Amino acid sequence: MFNSSAIQKLSVMAAKPQRFRHLAETTPLGAAAKKHRSLTTSAADSDPNPMKHAFSKYATYLNDLNDKRERVVKASRDITMNSKKVIFQVHRISKHNKDEVLEKAEKDLAAVMDQYISRLVKELQGTDFWKLRRAYSPGVQEYVEAATLCNFCKTGALLNLDEINASLQTLSDPSVEPLQINVLDYLLGLADLTGELMRLAIGRISDGELEYAQKICTFVREIYRELLLIAPKMEDSSDMKSKMDTMLQSVMKIENACFSVRVRGSEYIPFLGSEDTSFSWLGASNAE
């Protein structure tokens, strides 16, 4: 019924599934696929994505910088708070306890240097500390204000920037770049000093030390005159411009107080600050 050629075709067609099944069993297709995945993984390990690797480094750097900024801000707050305590201590000064008050203020200022400024120096030395200037600038300005106020009350002279930076050298590691207070922070702290000197001058007038108040007036006037020439040339002078207005008000308050006492003081208090109560009011004798 069937010819020989048809029988041969049927036998070949029946043999093909067996041949394919045999090839599937003998050929390691799964192994080839696993081998391909293994090559891809090892290539990724040895040669990672450069962009992903770069951004991972950037993220680590920014996280470390943010953590350091938080520590620097905390140190700056501590410096500000304790420097204000030194300033308050100086304002307790009078003609009777000057040496005692200044000695206590200098000890407190040294404690600020040893406990808080040193922590800031260790955090920032050897780094690009200018990047974090906004974080520690308020504390540095307050320290400059306290240090210059103490120095003026003790010596009558201005503590300059080189002297302040020289005191920071002892806190730094000689092998790394030390933290240095920049000119802008020093000048901003010096501008704040005039406000404290105004309060000190008013207190000295009320205590009868007119000559000392006039000395403060001359000193503050000189600071204002010099900063008036520098402020317009400063690049980042937005803070300085506002402080210059406040400084002018401080100068005017000291001048008006000294003027009033000098010109009109004899009318009602001829011996201002004296313990002698036998003076006259408005030129009239004391009469019951």
Number of C-alpha atoms within 10 A of each C-alpha: 3 6 7 8 9 9 10 11 11 10 11 10 10 11 11 11 11 11 11 11 10 11 12 11 10 9 10 11 12 9 10 11 10 12 11 11 12 11 10 11 11 11 11 10 9 8 9 11 10 9 9 10 11 10 11 11 12 12 12 11 11 11 12 11 14 13 10 16 20 12 16 24 19 17 22 24 18 17 26 22 14 20 27 17 17 25 22 14 17 23 20 14 18 17 10 8 10 14 14 11 16 21 14 14 24 19 12 18 21 15 15 21 20 13 13 20 22 19 17 23 22 14 17 22 19 16 13 11 18 15 10 17 16 12 21 24 23 19 27 25 26 26 28 26 27 28 23 21 25 24 15 15 18 14 9 15 13 16 18 12 17 12 9 17 15 11 11 19 15 11 19 18 14 11 8 10 15 21 24 18 19 14 11 17 21 21 20 23 25 25 22 21 23 27 20 18 23 24 14 23 27 19 17 22 20 14 14 18 18 20 13 15 24 20 13 25 23 15 18 23 19 13 18 20 11 10 17 15 10 13 17 13 9 12 8 11 15 11 11 24 15 10 19 18 10 16 24 17 15 22 23 15 17 25 21 12 18 21 13 12 20 12 9 12 15 16 13 15 17 16 15 18 14 12 7 8 9 9 16 16 13 12 12 10 10 10 5 3
